[in-house]
Amino acid sequence: MQDSSSVAQLVASLRKDLHRYSEGEKLPSSRELVSRYRVSPVTVSRAVSALAAEGLVVSRPGTGVFRSVPPRTAGPPGDVSWQDVALSADPSPAPVDASSRSAGAEGLLATLTPPPPEVIDLGGGYLHPVLQPESALAAALARAGRRPGAWSRPPVEGITELRHWFARDIGGPDGRLGASDVLITAGGQSALTTALRALASPGAPVLVESPTYPGLLAVARAAGLRPVPVPVDADGIRTDLLAEAFRATRARAFVCQPLFQNPTGAVLSPQRRREVLRIARSHSAFVLEDDFARRLVHADTPRLPPPLAADDPDGLVVHVRSLTKATSPSLRIGALAARGPVYERLRAIQVIDSFFVPRPLQETALELVGSPAWSRHLRSLAAALRDRRTAALAALREVLPRLLPDRPPHGGYHLWLRLPGGTDENAVAAAALRAGVAVTPGGPYFAAEAPGPHLRLSYVNTPGAGQFEEGVRRLRRACPRLGGTPDAEETPGGPAAPRPGCAGPSA
């Protein structure tokens, strides 16, 4: 085999030779493969990545490449026949006015508009460049550009190797999910949009957590759906209220973030995980699982529960997974995983909306997750998130102790702070911006009236932890009442008039 031979040819040869090795046995080194097949090291690397994406081999950095141990035999297939009714039982489409289509867009645009350079940004939802794997992304992009057919049209569902990788990443190596259950999307937001349009007709109710991600509310309202809030506490969604909400609304879909929920950071408790699936099954409803924070664990995070989709044989769960949050806002690659007739509906909607996700971006993602740099980045990111969370809590404890959360999450990238009763959160945010720090008020996270004022502070969008501490100090200076002091500036001649914009309870 000459150096000019395609990666596909080498993959076929290696796949045919795998029977020579027992399960778990180490394959020849890259140097041996280069010599044996007379190809370049780059070709060998790509071929190994393709086999790893198929689950045939496992690459262990610093150790070698090993033949995979095949997964256990899956149990009998689940029963997805209930979807025939669920996908057709919505009421006749209701008219959608223009205001509902644009509802929430203004808030999303605000979060995507960076503040001036002199402002410390504690409101952003993406990793600062110092936390992004820029070198690994650049290398993956360069390798992807040299892949045979990198600029050809991809399958509308996504390239097979990447779908294989997401199937194992979501369902686990022994899980029920296969590549045929996965649809590659242009990031998590696109996946949510496609899924909500597939699961409910305009005018229909959709159950959401309260509070929840504002982008979800914007998507639902733009699709003409009616978001119905169900309260969240420290253990995730209140399943007693979820059951009541299904009975009251006859909704066909519930959207949740079981892991490090945005914005509260809650992790759904084991008992409630089982209850969510039981309740959805009893109402012939879908659970749209937004697993956005799976790769945002901290170095001291306890063992994570598997996704809800991993415990679902009957196609109740439509799962959303994205690479964007853990890498770069420009690597807009995500996946929808679904089983049964709903998959075809998801596929049809995505094809109509966008045809397919650009192949070079998919190839770049595949090169990234198949390289040793991927696991190194995740370890580095986990340590950095732990350190930043620790520093953020220390800054709050010193400067704004009354805002310190009771149970700070050991995952994700932000803190959810309850403000003193009567505080005007929008006025706080405006005063903070004038003082040089951007924070996010809590109101947009609620589908209905908020039970109280909140702020969300992000600790990943600054160059380092020191900027977060300075941002908290600026917030305290802008609104002294948050620190427990009167909302007035002391002057040599006595107290000045209260500062506007930080109204709160009387001192």
C-alpha positions in Angstrom: 0.0 0.0 0.0 1.5 3.3 -1.1 1.4 6.6 0.9 -1.1 7.9 -1.6 -3.6 5.2 -0.7 -6.8 6.4 1.0 -7.5 6.3 4.7 -10.6 4.2 3.8 -8.3 1.5 2.3 -6.2 1.3 5.4 -9.3 1.2 7.6 -10.6 -1.7 5.5 -7.3 -3.6 5.8 -7.0 -3.1 9.6 -10.6 -4.0 10.1 -10.1 -7.3 8.2 -7.0 -8.0 10.3 -8.6 -7.4 13.7 -9.6 -11.0 14.0 -6.0 -11.9 14.5 -6.0 -10.2 17.9 -7.9 -11.3 21.0 -10.3 -8.9 22.7 -8.2 -6.3 24.7 -5.0 -7.3 22.9 -2.6 -4.5 21.9 -2.2 -3.8 18.2 1.1 -3.1 16.5 2.6 0.4 17.2 2.1 3.2 14.7 5.7 2.8 13.6 5.1 -0.9 12.8 1.9 0.0 10.9 3.6 2.6 8.9 6.3 0.1 7.9 3.9 -2.8 7.2 1.4 -0.9 5.1 3.8 1.7 3.7 1.7 4.7 4.6 2.4 7.9 6.4 2.0 8.4 10.2 -0.8 10.8 9.5 -2.7 8.1 7.5 -2.2 5.6 10.3 -3.5 8.2 12.9 -6.6 8.9 10.8 -7.3 5.2 10.3 -7.0 4.4 14.0 -9.3 7.4 14.8 -11.9 6.0 12.3 -11.7 2.5 13.9 -12.0 4.0 17.4 -15.1 6.0 16.2 -16.6 2.6 15.1 -15.8 1.1 18.5 -13.5 -1.5 17.1 -10.4 -0.3 18.8 -9.5 1.8 21.9 -6.7 4.3 21.8 -4.9 4.8 25.2 -2.5 7.8 25.0 1.0 6.7 26.0 0.1 3.0 26.0 -1.1 2.1 22.5 -4.1 0.9 20.6 -6.1 -2.2 21.7 -8.8 -4.3 20.2 -12.1 -3.4 21.9 -14.0 -5.7 24.1 -17.4 -6.1 22.4 -20.4 -4.7 24.4 -22.7 -7.1 26.2 -25.6 -8.3 24.2 -28.4 -5.8 24.4 -31.7 -6.7 25.9 -34.8 -7.1 23.8 -35.8 -4.0 21.9 -38.2 -1.6 23.7 -41.7 -0.8 22.6 -41.8 2.5 20.7 -45.4 1.9 19.3 -46.7 4.5 21.8 -45.1 7.2 19.7 -47.6 6.7 16.9 -50.3 8.3 19.1 -48.0 10.8 20.9 -46.8 12.3 17.6 -50.3 12.7 16.2 -52.4 13.7 19.3 -51.7 17.4 19.4 -54.6 19.8 18.9 -55.1 21.5 15.6 -52.3 24.1 15.0 -53.2 27.5 16.6 -52.2 30.8 14.9 -48.9 32.2 16.1 -48.5 35.9 16.3 -45.3 37.7 15.4 -44.6 38.8 19.0 -44.4 35.2 20.1 -42.0 34.3 17.3 -39.6 37.1 18.4 -40.1 36.6 22.1 -36.8 35.9 23.8 -34.7 36.8 20.8 -33.8 40.2 22.3 -32.6 38.6 25.5 -30.5 36.0 23.5 -28.9 38.7 21.4 -28.0 40.6 24.6 -26.2 37.5 26.0 -24.3 37.1 22.7 -23.2 40.7 22.5 -19.8 41.1 24.3 -19.5 44.0 26.7 -16.9 46.7 26.1 -13.3 45.7 26.8 -13.1 47.6 30.1 -16.1 45.7 31.5 -15.5 42.4 33.4 -17.9 39.9 31.9 -19.5 37.6 34.5 -22.5 36.9 32.3 -21.0 34.9 29.4 -21.8 31.3 28.8 -18.8 30.2 26.8 -15.2 29.4 27.8 -12.7 32.2 27.7 -10.0 31.6 25.0 -7.5 30.7 27.7 -9.7 27.7 28.6 -10.4 26.6 25.0 -8.3 23.8 23.4 -7.1 26.2 20.6 -4.0 24.2 19.6 -5.9 21.0 19.5 -8.7 22.6 17.5 -6.2 24.1 15.0 -4.5 20.7 14.6 -7.8 18.9 14.2 -8.9 21.5 11.6 -5.7 21.0 9.7 -6.0 17.2 9.7 -9.7 17.4 8.8 -8.9 19.6 5.8 -6.6 16.8 4.4 -9.1 14.0 4.9 -10.3 12.4 1.6 -13.6 13.9 0.7 -13.5 16.5 3.4 -15.3 19.0 1.2 -17.8 16.7 -0.3 -21.5 16.6 0.7 -22.0 14.7 3.9 -25.0 12.4 4.6 -27.9 14.5 5.9 -27.8 12.5 9.2 -24.1 13.3 9.7 -20.9 11.3 8.9 -21.1 7.8 10.2 -18.0 7.8 12.3 -19.1 10.9 14.3 -22.6 9.4 14.8 -20.9 6.2 16.2 -18.8 8.3 18.6 -21.9 10.2 19.9 -23.8 7.0 20.2 -21.2 5.6 22.5 -20.6 8.9 24.3 -24.4 9.1 25.1 -25.4 5.5 25.6 -22.1 4.1 27.0 -20.0 1.3 25.4 -22.6 -1.3 26.4 -25.6 0.9 25.6 -28.6 0.4 23.3 -27.8 3.4 21.1 -26.2 3.0 17.7 -25.2 5.3 14.9 -28.6 4.9 13.3 -30.2 6.6 16.4 -28.0 9.7 16.1 -28.5 12.9 14.1 -25.6 15.4 13.9 -26.8 19.0 14.5 -25.3 22.5 14.3 -24.8 22.7 18.1 -27.2 22.4 21.1 -29.4 25.3 20.3 -30.2 24.0 16.8 -30.9 20.6 18.3 -33.4 22.1 20.8 -35.1 23.9 18.0 -35.4 20.8 15.8 -36.6 18.7 18.7 -39.3 21.1 20.0 -40.7 21.5 16.5 -40.8 17.7 16.2 -42.4 16.9 19.5 -45.2 19.5 19.6 -47.5 21.5 17.3 -48.0 25.3 17.5 -50.3 26.1 20.3 -49.5 23.0 22.3 -48.1 23.2 25.9 -44.6 22.0 26.7 -43.5 21.5 30.2 -40.2 23.2 31.2 -38.2 23.5 34.4 -38.6 26.7 36.4 -36.2 28.4 36.2 -34.6 27.2 33.0 -32.3 28.2 30.1 -33.8 31.3 28.4 -32.7 30.0 25.0 -35.1 27.1 25.4 -38.0 29.5 26.3 -37.2 31.6 23.2 -37.2 28.5 21.0 -40.5 27.3 22.4 -42.2 30.6 22.0 -40.8 31.1 18.5 -42.4 27.8 17.5 -45.7 28.9 18.9 -45.6 26.6 21.9 -46.8 27.4 25.5 -44.0 26.8 28.0 -45.6 25.6 31.3 -43.2 26.0 34.3 -42.6 23.2 36.8 -40.5 24.2 39.8 -37.0 22.9 40.5 -35.4 22.5 43.9 -32.0 21.3 45.1 -32.7 17.8 43.8 -33.9 18.8 40.4 -37.5 18.8 39.0 -40.3 18.5 41.5 -41.7 15.2 40.2 -44.9 15.6 42.3 -45.6 18.8 40.4 -44.5 17.3 37.1 -47.2 14.7 37.4 -49.8 17.3 38.2 -48.6 19.5 35.3 -49.0 16.6 32.8 -52.5 15.9 34.1 -53.5 19.5 33.9 -52.1 20.3 30.5 -52.1 16.9 28.7 -48.7 18.0 27.4 -46.7 15.6 25.1 -43.2 16.8 26.0 -41.1 17.8 29.0 -37.7 19.5 28.6 -35.2 19.1 31.4 -31.5 19.4 32.2 -30.9 16.6 34.7 -27.2 17.3 35.1 -26.0 20.7 36.5 -29.2 22.4 35.5 -29.0 25.9 34.1 -29.3 28.1 36.0 -29.7 26.4 39.5 -26.9 23.8 39.0 -29.1 21.0 40.5 -28.5 17.4 39.7 -31.6 15.2 39.4 -31.6 12.8 42.3 -31.7 9.0 41.6 -35.3 8.6 42.8 -36.5 11.5 40.7 -34.7 10.1 37.6 -36.8 7.0 37.8 -39.9 9.1 38.5 -39.4 11.3 35.5 -39.4 8.3 33.2 -42.3 6.6 34.9 -44.4 9.8 34.7 -43.6 10.4 31.1 -44.4 6.8 30.2 -47.8 7.0 32.0 -48.7 10.1 30.0 -47.3 8.8 26.6 -45.0 11.8 26.6 -41.5 12.6 25.5 -38.6 13.8 27.7 -36.3 16.1 25.9 -33.0 15.7 27.8 -30.6 18.7 27.4 -27.3 17.3 28.6 -25.3 20.4 27.9 -23.0 20.2 31.0 -21.8 16.6 30.7 -18.3 17.7 29.7 -18.2 20.6 32.2 -17.5 18.4 35.3 -15.1 19.7 37.9 -12.0 17.8 39.0 -13.7 17.1 42.4 -17.1 16.1 40.9 -18.5 12.8 42.3 -19.2 10.1 39.8 -21.9 11.3 37.3 -25.2 9.5 36.8 -25.7 8.2 33.2 -28.0 10.2 30.9 -31.7 9.5 31.1 -31.4 8.2 27.5 -29.1 5.4 28.7 -31.9 4.0 30.9 -34.7 4.2 28.3 -35.5 1.2 26.1 -38.8 2.6 24.8 -37.8 5.8 23.1 -39.2 8.2 25.7 -36.1 10.3 25.8 -34.9 12.5 23.0 -31.3 13.4 24.0 -29.3 16.6 23.2 -25.5 16.5 23.4 -23.1 19.2 22.2 -19.3 19.7 22.0 -19.6 23.5 21.9 -19.6 24.3 25.6 -16.5 22.4 26.4 -14.5 23.6 23.4 -15.3 26.8 21.5 -18.5 28.7 20.6 -17.4 28.3 16.9 -17.3 24.4 17.1 -21.1 24.2 16.6 -21.4 20.4 16.6 -24.1 18.6 18.5 -26.2 15.5 18.3 -29.8 14.4 18.8 -30.3 10.8 19.9 -33.8 9.3 19.5 -35.3 5.9 18.9 -38.5 5.0 17.0 -40.6 7.0 14.6 -39.7 10.3 16.2 -36.2 10.0 14.7 -37.6 10.3 11.2 -39.5 13.4 12.2 -36.4 15.0 13.7 -34.4 14.1 10.5 -37.1 15.6 8.2 -37.2 18.8 10.1 -33.5 19.3 10.1 -33.3 18.5 6.4 -35.9 21.2 5.6 -34.2 23.7 7.9 -30.5 23.3 6.9 -30.0 20.3 4.6 -27.0 19.1 6.7 -24.1 20.2 9.0 -21.0 21.3 7.0 -18.7 18.3 6.5 -15.4 20.1 7.3 -16.8 21.0 10.8 -17.9 17.4 11.4 -14.5 16.1 10.3 -12.8 18.6 12.6 -14.9 17.4 15.5 -14.1 13.7 14.7 -10.4 14.5 14.5 -10.6 16.3 17.9 -12.5 13.6 19.9 -10.4 10.9 18.4 -7.0 12.4 19.4 -5.1 12.1 22.7 -5.5 15.9 23.0 -9.2 15.5 23.7 -8.8 13.6 27.0 -6.0 15.9 28.0 -8.2 19.0 27.4 -11.0 17.5 29.5 -8.7 16.8 32.4 -7.2 20.3 32.2 -10.7 21.9 31.9 -12.0 19.9 34.9 -9.1 21.2 37.0 -9.6 24.8 35.8 -13.3 24.7 36.5 -12.8 23.4 40.0 -10.2 26.1 40.8 -12.4 28.8 39.4 -15.4 27.7 41.3 -13.4 27.6 44.5 -12.0 31.1 43.8 -15.5 32.4 42.9 -17.0 31.1 46.2 -14.1 32.6 48.2 -14.6 36.0 46.5 -18.3 35.9 47.4 -17.6 34.8 50.9 -15.3 37.7 51.4 -17.2 40.4 49.6 -20.9 39.4 49.3 -21.3 36.7 52.0 -25.1 37.0 52.2 -25.4 36.0 48.5 -23.3 32.8 49.0 -25.3 29.8 47.6 -26.1 26.9 50.0 -25.2 24.1 47.7 -22.8 25.3 44.9 -22.7 22.9 42.0 -19.6 20.8 41.3 -20.2 21.1 37.6 -21.1 23.7 35.0 -19.7 27.2 34.9 -21.8 29.6 36.9 -23.4 30.4 40.3 -27.1 31.1 40.9 -27.6 33.8 43.5 -30.8 34.7 45.4 -30.9 38.4 46.0 -32.6 40.0 49.1 -36.3 40.2 48.8 -37.5 43.4 47.2 -34.3 43.9 45.2 -34.7 45.1 41.7 -32.5 42.7 39.8 -32.6 44.7 36.6 -31.6 47.8 38.4 -28.7 45.9 40.0 -27.5 44.6 36.6 -27.7 48.1 35.1 -25.8 49.7 38.1 -23.2 46.9 37.9 -22.7 47.6 34.2 -22.1 51.2 34.9 -19.5 50.2 37.5 -17.7 48.0 35.0 -19.0 44.5 35.5 -21.7 42.6 33.5 -24.0 40.2 35.4 -27.2 38.4 34.3 -30.5 39.1 36.0 -32.6 36.1 36.8 -36.0 37.1 35.3 -35.5 35.7 31.8 -34.9 32.2 33.3 -38.6 32.0 34.4 -41.4 31.1 32.0 -43.9 32.9 34.4 -43.5 35.3 37.3 -40.2 34.7 39.2 -40.5 33.8 43.0 -37.8 36.3 43.8 -34.9 38.3 42.4 -31.8 36.5 41.3 -28.4 37.0 39.5 -26.4 34.5 37.6 -22.6 34.9 37.7 -20.4 33.0 35.3 -16.7 32.3 36.2 -15.5 31.0 32.8 -15.6 34.1 30.6 -12.7 36.0 32.3 -8.9 35.4 31.7 -8.5 34.3 35.3 -10.0 34.0 38.8 -8.6 37.5 39.8 -11.0 39.2 37.3 -13.9 37.4 38.9 -13.0 38.7 42.3 -12.6 42.2 41.0 -16.0 41.9 39.3 -17.6 41.0 42.6 -16.0 44.0 44.2 -17.3 46.2 41.5 -20.8 44.7 42.0 -20.5 45.5 45.8 -19.4 49.0 45.1 -22.3 49.5 42.6 -24.9 48.1 45.1 -23.6 48.2 48.7 -26.9 46.9 50.0 -26.1 43.5 48.5 -23.3 43.3 51.0 -25.6 44.2 53.9 -24.7 47.9 54.1 -27.1 50.8 53.6 -27.7 51.7 50.0 -26.0 55.1 50.3 -22.6 56.7 50.0 -21.1 57.9 53.2 -19.6 61.4 52.9 -17.7 63.5 55.4 -20.8 65.5 55.9 -23.1 62.5 56.5 -24.9 60.0 54.3 -25.7 60.9 50.7 -28.9 60.2 48.9 -29.5 56.5 48.1 -27.9 55.3 44.9 -30.5 54.8 42.2 -30.9 51.4 40.6 -30.1 49.2 43.6 -33.4 49.4 45.4 -34.0 46.8 48.0 -35.5 46.3 51.4 -35.2 49.1 53.9 -32.1 49.0 56.1 
